[in-house]
Amino acid sequence: MKNDSSQGIQVISRAASILREVVSNPDGMSLGQLAIATGLARSTVQRIVNALELEFLVQAGTGGVRPGWGLRRLGDLSGPSIASELRPNLFRLFEATGETVDLSTLASAEVLFLDRFLSEQGVRVIPDVGVHYPAYTMATGKALLAGLDNDQIWAMYGKGTLERLTPKTISTVDMLIAQLDEIRAGSFAYDIEEHALGSCAIGLPVGISGGIQLAVSVVIPTERYLEQRQAIERALRISASDFARRLD
């Protein structure tokens, strides 16, 4: 019978093998592919992926299991990454707002978080681990979708109604495109309790690096949104210029 120490070592070894595969395939791997690549049972892979996601070391969704922003923050990805290069810029936005901020890109129809600073305030917005929201319900998602043309949006979401996560979620592609047109014209991207009640966000696209679209957003509890909105928007404008200079 294995003792607790050997069992712990085995779990770490298995987690490390999964992380190596995920890092080597950053576009995403299914649980089945990870099971084959590591020689582990799919149920074992599922349990370990769930644990790694709790620590933000991976991000699992319809596009498969990808490196999480926590792993990127630790610098475990091979070679320099745009997330690490832009981390000082993101931190300046965090300092200016005191709220949760994130740097993201788009992976299929999902938002892929590259880096994040969590608010240290008593009442704050913390991301839900294991919950994946459609890009059109999030400020950073809308900022990223604005970089696509309308034909791509129609192809992505079809011509029917959109799934509503809250009573405030936009419900049609026409409504989404109207918002994207405003963002393309220079407006902010907004999520006013569209992905979750009690949570709001404001975002902006900040540029393209190596063909990868990037956006930032500030996430804030609804109770502070109206009071802080103008200050956050000012900080976001300064941050967007900051990012643009870095990406030039």
Summary of the structure (lengths in Angstrom):
residues: 248
radius of gyration: 18.8
end to end distance: 59.2
largest distance: 65.4
contacts: 786
relative contact order: 0.11
helix: 48%
strand: 21%
